[in-house]
Amino acid sequence: MSGAPRVRSMNVAESESRSILGLAGNKAVGPISTRKPSSKSSRKIEMSPEEGSIGRRNGGIAASSPPFSATGVPSILRRQVSLNASCSSDASTDSFQSRASTGRIYRTSSNARGRRQLASKPKTVIVDNASETSPDDLQPKKRCAWVTSSSDQSYAVFHDEEWGVPVHDDKKLFELLVLSGALSELTWPAILHKRHLFREVFADFDPMVVGKFNEKKLVGPGSAASSLLSELKLRAIVENARQISKVIDEFGSFDKYIWSFVNYKPIISRFRYSRQVPVKTPKADVISKDLIRRGFRCVGPTVIYSFMQVAGITNDHICSCFRFQECLSIAESEEVASIKVKEDQQNTDKAMESCICDAIEDLNFSSG
């Protein structure tokens, strides 16, 4: 039968087990139809991509088609079969390389596959600190809005330890009054950095000593005090020290005088936002007028309200600030202590009165 050669299948494995339609008709090709070469060629072609790749790396031998005999096989068929085998080898190589590029390489051995999966499995690290540590330790303490993460460290410590804590020591109250007056020329961070200089210049804020200062020497050029504040402020500090001495003589202490304006209890503002905190209040205005009447200088309502805040006369920490409750607890504990002191004093007074009454009765009885 004449005509162009036809190929039933381009698969190499099928070409080994089926006859080929050639120019002279259906003829079985000897080398292809034998079982031994067929089995060898099938093993070579069906070899896994990994083994083929390893073989090529080790020996440099590429997978090829099974050996065909040149006798009785047209050159076109030999070229097509060879092309099919090489394409199959290239496809296997590309498939292996694509899997290798993604890191998903599987071996035929089950044990090797298991070891590979265990080795490639990422390790999971479980942190138990979250369950062992309380949420309060993980989250930073919330402060008033005027103290930020970029604030000066001394400023944050001042807020956390001093600002809003009730003060009852006369020297401490005088110091805070002076520093509050300095806010018109300096900021709190600047004042805190120079605080040691203030204490050196003003004798640890002892009003009895400061009241005796020579104002000319204090404000003279080259003096340490002149580098802190203006002359007006320095003269006002000396005069205020003198007036505090008079208040102490009248009320027994400056603490009793200043706390009497709030009935000896701090004002609890309970502000939710910092924008709600005022710069002055009617109470500050009342205190300011009384101080001015007594001869104090540079004690306007704004200065006095700043003094009330820092001295704990008013608790202006916002409610969400961790210091709000702490200062509130300190004030409550001091109130309880003061009540106990008053009760003890009253009991002592009653005991003395009873003793005096008994003594009078004894004298009357003896005289009668």
Protein Blocks (a to p, Z undefined) as FASTA:
>chain_A
ZZddddfbfcfklmmmpccddfkopcddfklmpmklmmmmmmmmmpcfklmmmmmmmnop
acddddddfehpafklmmmmmmmmmmmmmmmmmmmmmmmmnopacdfblklmmmmmmmmp
ccddddfklmmpcfklmpccdddfklcfkbcfklmmmmmmmgopacfbfklmmmmmmmmm
mmmmmcfklmmmmmmmmmmmnonopaklmmmpcfklmmpghiaklmmmcfklmmmmmmmm
mmmmmmmmmnopaklmmmmmnoopacdfkpabfklpcfbdfklmmmmmmmmmnopahiaf
klmmmmmmmnopaccbdfklmklmmmmmmmmmmmmmmmmmmmmmmmmmmmmmmmmmmmmm
mmmmmmZZ
